[in-house]
Amino acid sequence: MSIFTFTKATKKAAKGRIALDGPSGSGKTMTALIVAATLGEKVALIDTEHGSASKYADLFEFDTLHLDRYSPQILIDALAAATAAGYDVVIVDSLSHFWMGTDGMLEQVDKAAKRSGGHGMSGWKEMRPVERQMVEALLAYPGHIICTLRVKTDWVEGENARGKRQMMKVGTKAEQREGLEYEFDLVASMDLSNELTVVKSRCPALSGEIVTKPGREFAEVFKTWLDDGEQAGPSKRDQLLEQIRAAADKDQLVAAWSAIGAALKANQVTQTDVDALLVPTWQAQKASVVVEPPAEPKNPGNDPARRKMMALFTEAEYTDRDDRLDFVAKAIGRKVETTNDLTDAEVSTVIERLERYIDAAPQENELAGAGAR
């Protein structure tokens, strides 16, 4: 008897995965924001372009995260933070930086190869799983994802609008690994006249479309296709995400962690879901929930306990400031810049140590004198 069972295929409502490539000035960021505003209300933009997207803040409402280093793990963590915050749409502007930017994949491969003392292939062997996890984090995001991609540019001879021959700048190849386009539902290329050409589309209505300065109408067609399908209830993965987002204290975080483990053991979620989405989101939520308890107020200068401590320092003949701070560090197990940084409990500890030191001093002097006789 076969263990495989086929069932009737049904279209389900889904979240979009969009890639927009083009040279600088082709309108990728503007188009991404137009599409994002159509697909959802709460929009986040991961900005690798030195804040250029914020120039459109008067036209669109969105939150930004500015990055200056682009390792795959940073993108995984940023997506986890966006998941924990519940953003409907995340724009990665641009994904190319995580390929060829500072600490991007290409640099990581070189570093891995040097660590192993081998050639480039040894570096790829180490980093391919990390890159795959980054891509899985993009695909697993519970909202819509829009990625812009830079393209290499070249100058070619062409014909302008007046029919005259001239040299024209054109985009040639996206700066990203080969085959990445297979991961997206919609891939479009843009040129310097802000014309968008759909090069791949799972949405039949947009296949092969060419649109000049695409607007909300273009995005609405894609949204309608995404929403047209069976509205499935929340998956176990989405239920766990909701539990993680709702965790407001340590006990609730522990319960969410246990639920992740139980769901994985029961095959209700995949290992990819856990590695690329659930664990990073849990860690992001933990960082925002579990904070160190605030230190006790510093002792004011006229506090009786502090005055007693300073008097004991004088009695013990610790008159040098640095000597006092060394004594304090040994007493409480940490260094401080000033005794004003001590908490009430730490002042009590220092006083106790000083009193023991002062009480022991006469006995030590007696023993020293007896030895001399």
N, C-alpha and C positions, 0 to 999 in steps of 0.2 A: 504494500500500500504506500502511495507517494505521500511524503510529508509536506509537499507543496500544494497550495490551494490558490487558484486564480479567482478573483472577484471582479465584478463589473466596475470599470473605471468611471469615476464621477469627477467633475470639475469642482474644486473647492475655492472659496474666497481665499486670497493670499496677500502677502506683503510683497511689494515690488523690490526688485534688485536692478538698479539702473547704472550704466556706465556712460559718461560723456567725455569724449576725447577731442582734443583740438589744440592748436597753437595758442600762445598768449594773445589775448585780445579777441578771441573768437566768441566769447560770451558764455563760456562753460558755467561760471559761478552764478551769473544772473539766471541762466536757464535752470540750473539746479535749484535755486531758491524759488523760482516760479513753480516748478514741479512739486517741490516740497510743500509749499503753501497750499497746493491743491490736494495733496495726499493726506495731510494731517494738520493738526492745530499746533502741537508742541514740537518745535523744530530745534535740533542742535546741529552745530557746524564745527567740525574738527578742522581748524585752520592751520595749514602749513605755509601759507602764503603771506606771512608777515602782516596779518590783519587786513588784507585787502578786501575780504568779504564784508567787513564792518562798514565799508563805504556805502553799502546798500541797506544799512540799518534804518534809514528813513523810509524805505519802501517795503521792507519785510520785517516781521517780528521773529527773532530767533536768538538763541543763546550760542555763545562761541567758547571754544577751548583752544587757546593758542599754544602750539608746540614748536620747539626748535630742535628737537632730536626725534628720530623716526625709526626706532627699532620696532620690529613686529610686535614685541611684547607691549610696547607703549600703546599701540593701537588696540590690542586686545584689552588692556586695562581701561582705555578710554571708552571703548564700546561697553564694557561692563559697568562703568560709571553711568553711561547714558541709559543702560537698561535699568539700573537701580533707580534712576531719576524718572523713568517712565516716558521718555521722549517717543513721539509717534514716528518721527523721521530723523535720521542722522545723515548729514552730508559729510563726506570725507573729501576735503578740498586742499590738496589732491592726494590720491592714492599713490601717485608716482613717487612721492617723497619717501614712502616706505620701501621703495625699490632702490632708488639711486641717490637718496639724500643722506644727510649726516646720520650715521648709525643704521642706515637702511640695509636691506638685504645684501646688496653688493659689498658694502663695507663689512658686514657681518661674516660673509663668506670668506673674504680675504683674511680677516682676523682668525677665523676658525682654521683656515689652511696654515697660517703661520704657527698657531698653537700646536698643531699636529706635526709640524715640520714637513708637511707633504705638499702636494700641488693643489690646484683649484678644485679638483673633483672631491678631495677629502673635505674641503670646506662646504661644498654643496651637500655632501652626505650628512654632515652635522646639522646644517641649517634648513634643509628641505622640510623636515617635520615641523620646525618652528613656523616657517612660512605657511605651511598647510594649516596649522592651527590658527594663524591670523585670518586666512581665507574662510575657514570654518566659522570663526567668530563673526565675520561679516554676514555669512549665509544664515547663521543661527540667530541673528539679531531679531527680536520679536516685533520690530516695527519695520518701516521702509528704509532702505539703504540707497543712497545716491553717491556715486564716486565719480570725481572728475579725474582725468588722466592727461598729463602733458604729452605732447608729441614732439618728436624731433622735427626740425624745420629745414627746408632747403629752398634754394632759388631756382626757378625754372622759367623758361621763356613761354609767355602765353599772350592771349589777346584780351585787351581791356574792353570796357563797355562801349568805347568809340570805335572798336574794330582795329585798333592799332596794336602792334606787337610790343611787348615790354616784358621786363623781368618781374616775376611775381613770387612772393614768399608763400610756400605751401607746407602743410604738415605732411610728414611721411610715415612715421611709425610711432605708436604709443610707447612711452617709456614705462614699461611694465613687462613682466615675464610673458613669454609666448603662451597662448592658450587661455589666458585669464578671462577672455570674453565669453567662454563657455559657461562661466558661473553666473552670468547675468540674464535677466529676462529681456532687457532692452539695452542695446548698445548703439550709440549714435555718434557720428563724427561731425564736428563743427568747423567751419572755415572762417577766414577773416572778414567775410561779408555777413557773418552771423547766420549763415545758412546751415541748417541741421539736416544731415542725411542719416536715415535709419539703416544701419548695416546688419543688424540682427534684431529680430523681434519675435517673441512668443505670442504677442498680441497681433492677430491677423490684420486688424484694421490699420496698424501702423507699419506693417512690413513694406520696406522699400520707399517709405514716405520721404519727401524732401520739403522742408518747411523753412521759410525765411523768418528769422526772429521769432522762434516758437514762443507761444504764450499759454495762457490757461486752457485754451481750447485743446491744444495738443495734449496737455497733461490730463484733462478730463477724459479723453478717449482712453488713455491708459488706465486711469482710476476706475472707469466703468468696467473695463475688462477684468481688473483685479477683483472688484467687488462682486462680479457676476459669477456666482457659484454657490455651492452648498455652504451654509454658515455653520460650520462645525463648532461644538462646544470647546471650552478651553482644554488643551491637551495637558497631560501630566506635567510636561515641561513648563507650560505657562502657569499652571497652578503652583508649581514650586517657585517660579519667579515672583509671583504675587505674594507668596509666603515670605520670601526673602525681603521684598520691598517693604512689607508690613512689619518686619522685625524691628522693634524699637528698643530692645535691651539685650543683654547677654544671654538670658535664658531663651528668648525667642530666636536668637541667632543659632544657639546650640540645637534647638528643636528643628530649625530649617536645615541645618547641616545633617542631622540624623535622617530627616525626610529625604534628602538627596541620596544618601547612601542606601536607604531602603528601596527607593524607586529604581536605582541602578541595579540592585540585587534582584529585583522583581522584573527586570527587563522592561520597565515602563519608560525609561529614558535611555539614550545611548551614551556610550563613553564620550563621543564627540560632544553631545549636549553638555555633559558634565564638565569636560576640560575646556571647551571653547566659550561656554556661556554661564553655566550655573555656578561653578566655583569662582571665576573672576567676578561675577555679580555679587556673590556672597562676600567676597573679600572687600569689594567696594563698599557694600553696605556696612560691613564691620568697621571699616575705617571711619565712617560717618556716625556710627552709633556708639561704639566702644571707645570712649575717650578717657584719658587719665584723670583721676579725681583731682580737683584743684588743690593746690597746696594751701596749708593753713595760713592765715594772715601773718605777715612778718611782725616780729615784736617791735613795738614803738620804742623810741629812745628812752622814755620815762617808765617803761615797764619794770615792775619790781624784780621779776626773775632775771631780766637782762642786767639790771644794776647789780644784782647779787653775783651774776656770772663774771662781770667785769671786775668786781671787788675781789673775787677769788683768784682771777688771773693775776692781779697785783700782789695778793698774798703769796701766790705760788711763784712770784718773781718772773712771770711771763710778761715782760714789758714791751718786747718787740712785736710789732703787728704780724709779721710773717710767722714768727714762732707760735703766736696764738692761733693763727689760721691752720698751721700744721697740726697743732693739738686738736683743734676742732675736727679736721678731716679724719684723723685717726679715731676720734670718739664716735663720730656719726657715720663714717664710711663713705663720705663724699666730700669733694672740694667745694668751697664757697668763696665768693669774691669778697664778702664782708660778713661780719657776724649778724648784720641786719637781715641777711638772707635765711637765717635759721628759723624753723618753725618752733612753736611752743614746746612740742615734744622733744625736739633736738636740743633746745636750751636746757631742758631738764636733764637730758643725757650728759651734756657738757658739764653742768653743775655737779652731777654725781661723780663724774670722772675726776674733776678738779678736787672735790672734797676727799676722795680716796687718795689722790696724789699728795695732797697736803698732809693728811693723817699718816701716810707712809713715810714722809720725809724725815721726822725726828728719829724713827726706829732705824732708818738706813744710816743716819749720822752716828747713832750710838754704836751700831755694829762696826762702822768704819773706825771709830775711836778705839774700841776694844781690840780690834785687829792691830792697831798701831802699837798698843801696849804689849 
